[in-house]
Amino acid sequence: MGIVNKINDILTFIEEHLIAILLIIMTGIAFWGVVARFVLGDPLSWADEASRYLSTWAVFLGASLGVKKGAHIGVEAFVMMVPKKSQQYITILTTVICIVFCCAVAFIGYDYALKLLKTGQLSPAMRIPIVWAYAAVPVGCLLMTLRYFMLLINQIIDLKGNASKSISGGEVN
C-alpha cells in the first residue's frame, strides 16, 4: 500500500502543477487575444485555438485528479439503500466499470491519435500537428485508469480489513 500512496502523491503533485501552468498560460493567451482584438485592433489568429487546446489538456488532466478527489458524479442514493457490506461490493464493481470505460476510451483515443499522426494533419491557425490536441484524450484516460486502479486497491484493502473485523467480532453488520 505504501507504493500506491507514493505513486498517488507524485501523480497528484505533477497533475496539480501542470494543470495550474496550463490554466495560467491559457488565461494569459486568452487575455492577450482580447486585448489584441479590441484594444490594438489586430486579432491574434491563433489565440482561440491555443486556448482551446490548453483547456482540453487541463480538463483531461483534471479528470484524473477528479478521480483522486472523488469529484466525479455518482448515484449514491441507490448505494446507500443497500446493506453496508453490499455497499462495498457495489463500490468496487463501479470502480471496475470505470476502469473498463477509461481503458476503452483511452484505446479509441490512442487509435485515433495514431491515425492523425500518420496523416500529418496540422491545426488550422497554429500549424502544429493536430495530434498534440487529440492526445489529451488517451493520456487523460490512461491517468484516470491508473487513478481508478489505485482506488480499487484501496477499496479491496478496506473490504479485507472490514471482513477481518467482522470475523474477529469488531464489527457487526
N, C-alpha and C positions, 0 to 999 in steps of 0.2 A: 504494500500500500504506500510505502514511502516513495517509491519511484513514480507512482501515479501522481502523488501530490507534487513532487518535484517538477515533473513534466507540465502539470497543470499550472504551477506558479510561473514557469518560464514562458509558457504559451500565453498566459494572461498578460505578463509584462510586455511581451512582443506585440500582442494584439492591441492592447490599450495605447501603447505609444505610437504604433503605426497608424491606428485609426485617428488619433489626435493629430498626427502630422498630416495625414491625408485631408482631414477636415479643415485644418488651418490653411493648407495650400489651396484647397477648393474655395474657401471663403475669400482668400486673397485674390484669386483669379476672377471669381465672380464679381467682387467689388471693383477690381480694376476694369473689368469688362463694362460695368455700368458707367464708371467714370469716363472711360474712353468713348463710349457711345453717346452719353448725354451731356457731358461737360466738354470734351475735346472734339466731339462730332466726328470721330474716326473709330468706328466699332471694330473690335478685335474679332476676326472671323473664327478663331479657334477657341475662344474663351468658354463658350457654351458647351462645346464638345469636351474640352478638358474637364470642366466642372462635372459634366455628366459621367465621364469615365471614372473620375476620382470618387464621386458619390457611389457609383456601383461597387467599387472596391471596398469603400468604407462600410457599405451595407452588408456585403457578404462576409467581411471580417467581423463586423459587429454581430452578425447572426451567430457566429461561432462563440463569441463572447456571451451572447444571449443564452446559449445553452448552459454555459457555466453558471451564469447568474440566475437561471430559472426564469428568464424573461419571456419565453415563448408561450403562446396561448395554449390552454389545455381545457378539457372538460372535467373539472374536478367534482362537480355535483354528482356525477354518476359514481365516481370512485369513492366518494365519501358515504354513499349509501350501502356499500358492501362491507362485510366484516373486516376488521383491521388486518388480519392475516391475508385475506384475499386482496386487500389494497396494495400490499407489497408486490404480489404476483402481477396484478394489473399494471402497476407502475413499471415493472421490469418488462412486461410484454409491450407496453407503449414505447419504452426506450428501444427495444429491439426493432419495432416497426419504424421508428425514426432513423435508426442506423441503416436499415434496408432502403428506406426512401432516400436518405442523403447519399448513400452509395450509388443508387440508381441515377440520381440527378448528376452526381459527380462524373459517373461514367459517360452519360449522354453529353454532358458539357465538355468533357475531355475529348470525346469523339468529334464533336462539332468544332472545337478549337483546333484539332489536328487538321480537319478539312479546310478551315480558314487559313491555317498556316501554309498548307500546300498551294492554295490559290494565290497567296501573296497579296491579298486584298489590303488596301490602305484605307485609313479613316479619311472621311471627306475633307475636313478642314486642316487637321494637324499633319496628315500624311504619314502617320505611324502605322505599323502593322496592326490591323484591326483585332488580331488575335490577343493583343495585350488587354483590350477591353473585355473580351469574352472569356478570358482566362480566369476572371474573378469568380465565375460560377463553379468550375471544378475545384479551384483552390479553396474557396469558402465552404463548399460542401464536404471536401475532404477534412477540413479543420472541424466542421460540425460533427462529422463521423467520429473523429478522434475524441472530441469532447463527449459525445454520447457513449463511446466505449468506456471512457473513464468514469462517467456517471453510472454505467451499467456495472462496472466493477465495484463501485462503492455501494450500489443497491444490493448486489449479491452478498457483499460482506455484511451489510446491515441485516439482510434476511437471515444469514447464517448466525449472526450474533443474537438476533431475536429468537431464533429457533433454539439455540443453546440455553438462553434464559428461560424459555418456557419448559424445556426438559428438566432444568435444574430447579424449577419452581419459582424462578424470579419474576415471571410474568404469566398472568392467566388471561386467556382470550375468551 
